[in-house]
């Protein structure tokens, strides 16, 4: 049976001094099965995403109005170019960087 893990993450808005973080939902699509899972809505910038062992393509369900994605990373992995690989308890967190438009 594939194991299931919680991957945490957080939202960073560069250059934004207002302190309010926009709501963001991540989507993880399993590369093998095509099954998708969504994170909870980022509360105070914290994300929790439940995924099984394997590779997952990560995307933002919808970019909040007035922002654009600068990067989505997991350790040194650029999740806009490579899949999130989970083969045991997560050692990093997903970091979503947004910039105001």
Secondary structure, DSSP 8 states (H G I E B T S, - for coil): ---EEEEEEEEEEET--S-------EEEEETTT--EEE----BTTEEEEEEESEEEEEEESS--TTEEEEEEEETTEETTTS-EEESSS--S-EEEEEEE-
